[in-house]
Amino acid sequence: MAFARIDLADPDSSFEAVVQAGGFDILVNNAGVLHDISLLDPRSDFAEAMEVMVAAPLDLIRLNLPRWRQTGWGRIVNLSSGWGAHAEGLGGPGAYGVAKAALNALTRALPRDLPPGVKVNACCPGWVATRMGGPTAPLTPEEGADTPVWLALLPEDGATGGFFRRRQPIPW
Ligand SMILES: NC(=O)c1ccc[n+]([C@@H]2O[C@H](COP(=O)([O-])OP(=O)(O)OC[C@H]3O[C@@H](n4cnc5c(N)ncnc54)[C@H](OP(=O)(O)O)[C@@H]3O)[C@@H](O)[C@H]2O)c1
């Protein structure tokens, strides 16, 4: 198994590893950053949030395109959040919800440009006991991973361009 550490906040640092690997069948855009700093604060995390949760996922999708065009099969899973849903009020501190809403927008827009056989979906994992979610969150990491893994392995007749929680579609 190959392992490469990449810094998604640095657009120049990272993507040699993907190219060298020849791309991946399944791309799970899981990395996230959440800081409790007002959008109006000069120290706002807006740039970092947009880089890690929007620009880097799009870069990674572009880098995988040659493989997906060749094989005709690909799955993209974007780890979003209810805090990125207009339908749930764009909650969350600082730039987090804005970036997740932009990731959702990418998820809706990309199907028209992706090659046939490549599906892209977003999901909210729920409130999960990770470093971000904290120890009091009700879901284990395994439970939080259920919907992303399901989306990563969707069959040919599965959804694309959707937003899911607990394997069910939810409003944007
Ligand atoms: N936990 C929840 O309740 C919850 C709820 C809704 C949505 N989500 C979403 O689920 C996803 C996973 O969250 P989590 O709970 O596992 O968060 P987490 O415990 O804070 O982990 C975040 C992950 O993102 C990686 N990451 C952050 N900045 C990065 C960068 N610049 N380059 C590369 N990797 C970077 C971290 O890598 P390092 O370990 O190397 O720092 C870590 O693996 C996120 O997109 C999050 O927004 C989580």
The ligand as a Gaussian input file, in Angstrom:
#p B3LYP/6-31G(d) Opt

LIG

0 1
 N      -16.734000      15.210000      13.107000
 C      -17.933000      15.668000      12.795000
 O      -18.856000      15.703000      13.630000
 C      -18.207000      16.163000      11.381000
 C      -19.487000      16.634000      11.104000
 C      -19.777000      17.061000       9.805000
 C      -18.787000      17.003000       8.840000
 N      -17.541000      16.558000       9.139000
 C      -16.555000      16.540000       8.070000
 O      -15.962000      15.259000       7.985000
 C      -14.617000      15.359000       7.515000
 C      -13.691000      14.642000       8.455000
 O      -13.727000      15.364000       9.686000
 P      -13.154000      14.800000      11.061000
 O      -14.258000      14.874000      12.033000
 O      -12.403000      13.530000      10.877000
 O      -12.146000      16.005000      11.374000
 P      -10.748000      15.993000      12.111000
 O      -10.761000      14.981000      13.186000
 O      -10.459000      17.412000      12.487000
 O       -9.766000      15.531000      10.961000
 C       -9.567000      16.391000       9.858000
 C       -8.698000      15.700000       8.844000
 O       -8.401000      16.649000       7.811000
 C       -7.004000      16.618000       7.581000
 N       -6.532000      17.930000       7.135000
 C       -6.827000      19.148000       7.641000
 N       -6.133000      20.106000       7.008000
 C       -5.391000      19.458000       6.050000
 C       -4.438000      19.886000       5.078000
 N       -4.110000      21.182000       4.939000
 N       -3.869000      18.956000       4.284000
 C       -4.177000      17.646000       4.409000
 N       -5.048000      17.175000       5.329000
 C       -5.631000      18.076000       6.137000
 C       -6.402000      16.267000       8.922000
 O       -5.095000      15.791000       8.751000
 P       -4.058000      15.760000       9.992000
 O       -4.553000      14.724000      10.936000
 O       -2.768000      15.445000       9.352000
 O       -4.111000      17.130000      10.609000
 C       -7.371000      15.201000       9.419000
 O       -7.051000      13.950000       8.858000
 C      -14.325000      16.856000       7.415000
 O      -14.474000      17.294000       6.085000
 C      -15.387000      17.484000       8.297000
 O      -15.677000      18.815000       7.926000
 C      -17.234000      16.133000      10.379000

